[in-house]
């Protein structure tokens, strides 16, 4: 999504007109925001962040997000609530894209020694607030993982694509072999693994939904990793990027966090010592997921790996992929296999 400087300056003029903010002295694009564009705006004493949505983002989804952020911020200041304009609105639409203004949050991205423990403790704190959110209606455009459709409509095309040979004349197959490059053959060789795991996890989630022991439900952040977590002096100062936040089983948040902070990328598996330390830190910090659900952490990690695999393959098959990352796709496939024998 490329924007000309004229467009950016016009956008800033609109922001200055709509919001009670200091005159902007400097503008700097920010990294991150995979599904949006972000800029830092420097006033004389105050720093802001402007967010420009992806063209596919709807007003209904943003309005839902802003309502939950106002609730969360009242209980958890590390969740940045959007600033209100002069007319009391929290966003406006410019050329089909949704614009909002956020406070600048202090801190550095969470990484390095000890970050996984600080992250686990903060996740517990967020989840304690998340289970109290009064609106568990579905978020527009963001289905719960427990209701995911497994890309049913595109699954035949994915299977057909993986069965092609490098010299194929099929346009979808050609796109696969060209976009995946040196990793394509290793990915195609795992077509049977993908099909088997897809069948297994469709049943696994359905069985969980029908269980006599309902899983803990609340707001998921759904993208809890070091790039979205800011820390200062060992304490979490901000949790960013709420595009995927929605009501669901909290298990999916905890398992994803365990993988993001405790994965052994070189060996395509999980660091058990780090994972156990995170689970202990989460429980000790009062996380609402009971230890009885911890046995589901590994299957949930594997389920998320498969979902990411299918999403990447669908993007290639349909031509909608914005970042194929075939090396990461293969990493997920190997991890999916390696994690079968891991026990927490």
HELIX and SHEET records of a PDB file:
HELIX    1   1 UNK A    5  UNK A   18  1                                  14    
HELIX    2   2 UNK A   59  UNK A   75  1                                  17    
HELIX    3   3 UNK A  115  UNK A  130  1                                  16    
HELIX    4   4 UNK A  145  UNK A  147  5                                   3    
HELIX    5   5 UNK A  152  UNK A  162  1                                  11    
HELIX    6   6 UNK A  171  UNK A  180  1                                  10    
HELIX    7   7 UNK A  181  UNK A  183  5                                   3    
HELIX    8   8 UNK A  184  UNK A  188  1                                   5    
HELIX    9   9 UNK A  191  UNK A  209  1                                  19    
HELIX   10  10 UNK A  226  UNK A  228  5                                   3    
HELIX   11  11 UNK A  251  UNK A  262  1                                  12    
HELIX   12  12 UNK A  265  UNK A  267  5                                   3    
HELIX   13  13 UNK A  272  UNK A  284  1                                  13    
HELIX   14  14 UNK A  291  UNK A  296  5                                   6    
HELIX   15  15 UNK A  297  UNK A  318  1                                  22    
HELIX   16  16 UNK A  326  UNK A  338  1                                  13    
HELIX   17  17 UNK A  339  UNK A  341  5                                   3    
SHEET    1   A 5 UNK A  26  UNK A  29  0                                        
SHEET    2   A 5 UNK A  36  UNK A  42 -1                                        
SHEET    3   A 5 UNK A  47  UNK A  53 -1                                        
SHEET    4   A 5 UNK A  97  UNK A 103 -1                                        
SHEET    5   A 5 UNK A  92  UNK A  94 -1                                        
SHEET    1   B 3 UNK A 108  UNK A 109  0                                        
SHEET    2   B 3 UNK A 229  UNK A 232 -1                                        
SHEET    3   B 3 UNK A 235  UNK A 239 -1                                        
SHEET    1   C 2 UNK A 217  UNK A 220  0                                        
SHEET    2   C 2 UNK A 246  UNK A 249 -1                                        
SHEET    1   D 2 UNK A 263  UNK A 264  0                                        
SHEET    2   D 2 UNK A 269  UNK A 270 -1                                        
END                                                                             
